[in-house]
Amino acid sequence: GNSYAPPLAVYSSSIGSAWNYVTVVYSNKQPTIYVNGLSVHTGLTSPKTTVYAPYITGDANGWGCINGSMDEARVSGVVRSSDWIWAEYLNMSSNTVFTAYKMVVPKGTVLMMR
């Protein structure tokens, strides 16, 4: 039927029980999977006209489960470079070189500092 969605990228590996940083980037309808900042698999190019980011995780519609937990899941409208993904991994793992804490301010907001 029209709802059939074959997987374009599948990566199977033992990643242990420690914290891992997993990223999937779609560029020109082709997914690349990154684990802990490194590219581990480039999938097939989708034949569909438009490719949408998945918004359901878990065993939705019998598509399979995630054996573990997720924290800080994000979807971006920008194709991230491998350098950006590597830097994000370093920032999130244990490297404090990139870490900075700041207030999140909506675009267009005017802040007055005294």
C-alpha positions in Angstrom: 0.0 0.0 0.0 0.9 3.7 0.0 1.8 3.6 3.7 4.7 1.2 3.3 7.9 2.8 4.6 11.0 0.6 4.1 14.0 1.6 6.2 16.5 3.7 4.3 19.2 3.3 6.9 19.8 0.5 9.4 22.8 0.3 11.7 23.1 -2.7 14.0 26.0 -2.7 16.5 26.6 -3.2 20.2 27.0 0.2 21.7 27.1 -0.9 25.3 25.2 0.4 28.2 27.0 3.7 28.6 25.7 7.1 27.3 25.8 7.4 23.5 25.2 10.3 21.1 23.3 9.2 18.0 22.5 11.5 15.1 20.7 10.9 11.8 21.2 13.5 9.1 19.1 13.6 5.9 20.8 15.4 3.0 19.3 15.2 -0.5 16.9 12.5 0.8 19.8 10.3 1.9 20.3 9.5 5.6 23.7 9.2 7.3 23.9 7.7 10.8 26.4 9.0 13.3 27.3 7.3 16.6 29.4 9.3 19.1 30.3 11.9 16.6 31.5 9.5 13.8 29.7 8.5 10.6 28.9 4.8 10.8 26.5 4.2 7.9 25.1 6.0 4.9 21.7 4.7 3.7 19.8 4.6 0.5 18.4 7.6 -1.2 14.6 7.9 -0.8 12.5 7.6 -3.9 9.8 9.8 -2.3 9.4 13.4 -3.4 9.5 14.6 0.2 11.2 13.0 3.2 9.9 13.9 6.6 11.7 13.6 9.9 10.3 10.8 12.1 8.2 12.1 15.0 7.3 8.8 16.5 9.7 6.5 18.4 9.2 3.2 20.0 6.9 0.4 18.7 4.5 2.6 16.8 2.7 0.7 14.1 5.0 -2.3 14.7 8.1 -0.6 13.3 10.3 -1.8 16.1 11.5 -0.7 19.5 14.3 1.2 21.0 16.0 -1.0 23.6 16.9 1.7 26.1 16.0 5.3 26.8 16.3 8.6 25.0 17.1 12.0 26.5 17.2 15.4 24.8 15.8 14.2 21.4 15.9 17.1 18.8 14.7 17.6 15.3 16.4 20.3 13.2 15.4 21.9 9.9 19.0 22.4 9.0 21.4 19.7 7.6 24.2 19.4 10.1 27.8 18.9 8.9 30.0 16.1 10.2 32.2 18.8 12.0 29.1 20.2 13.8 28.0 16.7 14.9 31.6 15.9 16.2 31.6 19.2 18.1 28.2 18.5 19.6 29.3 15.1 20.7 32.4 16.5 22.4 30.2 19.2 24.0 27.7 16.6 25.3 30.1 13.9 26.4 32.7 15.0 28.9 34.6 17.7 27.2 33.9 21.1 28.9 35.8 23.1 26.4 32.6 24.0 24.5 30.2 24.0 27.4 28.5 27.4 28.1 25.3 28.0 29.9 23.1 30.9 28.9 19.5 31.9 29.0 17.4 30.9 25.9 15.8 34.0 24.4 13.2 33.9 21.6 14.3 35.6 18.4 13.3 39.2 18.3 13.3 39.6 22.1 15.0 42.8 23.4 17.0 42.4 26.6 18.0 45.3 28.8 21.1 44.8 31.0 22.1 47.2 33.8 
